[in-house]
Amino acid sequence: MSLKALHIVFVGASVVLMAFLCGWAYLAYRETQATDYLVWSLCSAASVVGLIAYGRFVLRKLRHISFL
């Protein structure tokens, strides 16, 4: 497995997990009105944006490397 494929797999899995955390924390915030959950939701949403930007950067940088 190449570095490019490894990054795609791990960044993709991280985006999915952070999106799940964002949704869960937001639903918990709506239910309890505890600001801790709102902070978790906002931080994980920012992480999703950052991970997507990082994934795009890596794909551009490793454009010449094959997936295999």
C-alpha positions as CSV (number, residue, x, y, z in Angstrom):
1,M,0.0,0.0,0.0
2,S,1.4,3.3,-1.0
3,L,1.7,6.4,1.1
4,K,-1.0,8.0,-1.0
5,A,-3.5,5.2,-0.4
6,L,-2.7,5.0,3.3
7,H,-3.4,8.8,3.7
8,I,-6.7,8.4,1.8
9,V,-7.8,5.6,4.1
10,F,-6.8,7.2,7.4
11,V,-7.9,10.7,6.5
12,G,-11.2,9.4,5.3
13,A,-11.8,7.3,8.4
14,S,-10.8,10.3,10.6
15,V,-13.3,12.6,8.7
16,V,-16.1,10.0,9.3
17,L,-15.3,9.7,13.0
18,M,-15.0,13.4,13.6
19,A,-18.3,14.0,11.7
20,F,-20.0,11.4,13.9
21,L,-18.5,13.1,17.0
22,C,-19.8,16.4,15.8
23,G,-23.3,15.1,15.3
24,W,-23.4,13.2,18.6
25,A,-22.1,16.2,20.6
26,Y,-24.5,18.5,19.0
27,L,-27.5,16.2,19.8
28,A,-26.2,15.9,23.4
29,Y,-26.0,19.7,23.5
30,R,-29.5,20.1,22.3
31,E,-30.7,17.7,24.9
32,T,-28.7,18.9,28.0
33,Q,-27.8,22.5,27.0
34,A,-24.3,21.9,28.5
35,T,-21.7,24.1,26.8
36,D,-19.1,21.3,27.0
37,Y,-21.0,19.5,24.3
38,L,-21.2,22.6,22.1
39,V,-17.5,23.1,22.4
40,W,-16.9,19.5,21.4
41,S,-19.2,19.8,18.5
42,L,-17.5,23.0,17.2
43,C,-14.0,21.6,17.7
44,S,-14.9,18.4,15.8
45,A,-16.5,20.4,13.0
46,A,-13.3,22.4,12.7
47,S,-11.3,19.2,12.7
48,V,-13.5,17.9,9.8
49,V,-12.7,21.0,7.8
50,G,-9.0,20.8,8.6
51,L,-8.8,17.1,7.8
52,I,-10.5,17.6,4.4
53,A,-8.0,20.5,3.6
54,Y,-5.1,18.3,4.7
55,G,-6.4,15.4,2.5
56,R,-6.6,17.7,-0.5
57,F,-3.1,19.0,0.2
58,V,-1.7,15.5,0.4
59,L,-3.5,14.4,-2.8
60,R,-2.1,17.4,-4.7
61,K,1.4,16.9,-3.3
62,L,1.5,13.1,-4.1
63,R,-0.2,13.5,-7.5
64,H,2.6,11.7,-9.2
65,I,2.6,8.6,-6.9
66,S,0.3,5.7,-7.9
67,F,-2.3,4.2,-5.5
68,L,-0.7,0.8,-5.6
